[in-house]
Amino acid sequence: MLIFVVSILSGIISGMGIGGGTILIPALIILFNISQQIAQGVNLISFIPTAAVAVITHIRNKNILLKLSVLLICGGLFGAVLGSILASSISSPVLRKLFGIFLFIMGIYEIISKKKK
């Protein structure tokens, strides 16, 4: 039941465009004792259907600039290859710390950017 609740929360956040991995990856590591690399892999594979539904919804609502998206997709594919090679070569504890630092920095950024608006 716990994995179902975690996946629902991850799907909701993913559909909003925030990134379900912010919930899914820490939950898999903490609650299910999975290595960082496996948690990231599970997040990526679970991202495919949730992203597909979100993309269809946003295309219907005309919220996507298709020309810009093609450029971002090309860069994203290149970055994904580099990132997956890098993630595979880093130990799980180091990768976990880097992910935590990334989440912390993004959280601080979101707090600061909300105050400026």
C-alpha positions in Angstrom: 0.0 0.0 0.0 2.9 2.3 0.8 4.4 2.0 -2.7 0.9 2.9 -4.2 0.7 6.1 -2.1 4.2 7.1 -3.0 3.5 6.5 -6.7 0.3 8.5 -6.6 2.1 11.4 -5.1 4.9 11.1 -7.5 2.5 11.0 -10.5 0.6 14.1 -9.3 3.8 16.1 -8.9 5.1 14.8 -12.2 1.9 15.8 -14.0 2.3 19.3 -12.6 5.7 19.5 -14.3 7.7 19.7 -11.0 9.2 16.2 -11.4 8.0 13.2 -9.6 11.5 12.1 -8.8 11.7 14.6 -6.0 9.3 12.3 -4.2 10.0 9.0 -5.8 13.7 8.8 -5.5 14.0 9.7 -1.8 11.0 7.4 -1.0 12.6 4.4 -2.7 15.9 5.0 -0.9 14.5 5.6 2.5 11.4 3.4 2.6 12.6 0.5 0.5 16.3 0.5 1.0 17.1 0.7 -2.8 20.5 2.0 -4.1 20.5 5.5 -5.6 21.2 4.2 -9.1 18.3 1.8 -9.0 16.0 4.5 -7.6 17.0 6.8 -10.4 16.4 4.1 -13.0 13.0 3.3 -11.6 12.2 7.0 -11.6 13.2 7.3 -15.2 11.1 4.3 -16.4 8.1 5.4 -14.4 8.5 8.9 -15.9 7.7 7.7 -19.4 3.9 7.0 -19.0 3.3 9.9 -16.7 5.2 12.3 -19.0 3.3 11.0 -22.0 -0.1 11.8 -20.4 1.2 15.2 -19.2 2.5 16.0 -22.7 -0.8 15.1 -24.3 -2.7 17.2 -21.9 -0.4 20.2 -22.3 -0.5 19.9 -26.2 -4.3 19.9 -26.0 -4.2 23.0 -23.8 -1.7 24.6 -26.3 0.9 25.0 -23.5 3.8 23.7 -25.6 6.0 25.5 -28.1 6.8 22.6 -30.4 9.8 24.3 -32.2 11.4 25.1 -28.9 10.7 21.6 -27.6 12.6 19.9 -30.4 15.7 21.9 -29.5 15.3 21.0 -25.8 14.7 17.3 -26.6 18.0 17.1 -28.6 20.0 18.7 -25.8 18.1 16.6 -23.2 18.9 13.4 -25.0 22.6 14.3 -25.1 22.6 15.3 -21.5 20.8 12.1 -20.5 23.5 9.9 -22.1 26.2 11.8 -20.3 24.3 11.9 -17.0 23.6 8.2 -17.0 27.2 7.4 -17.8 28.3 9.7 -14.9 25.7 8.3 -12.5 26.8 4.7 -13.2 30.4 5.6 -12.4 29.7 7.3 -9.1 29.2 5.3 -5.9 25.7 5.2 -4.5 26.5 7.2 -1.3 28.2 10.0 -3.2 25.4 10.1 -5.8 22.8 10.2 -2.9 24.7 13.2 -1.4 24.9 15.0 -4.7 21.1 14.5 -5.3 20.4 15.8 -1.8 22.5 18.9 -2.4 20.7 19.4 -5.7 17.3 19.2 -4.0 18.4 21.6 -1.3 19.7 24.1 -3.8 16.5 23.9 -5.8 14.4 24.3 -2.6 16.4 27.5 -1.6 16.0 28.8 -5.2 12.2 28.3 -5.1 12.0 30.1 -1.8 14.1 33.0 -3.0 12.4 33.3 -6.3 8.9 33.4 -4.7 9.9 36.3 -2.5 11.1 38.3 -5.5 7.8 37.9 -7.3 
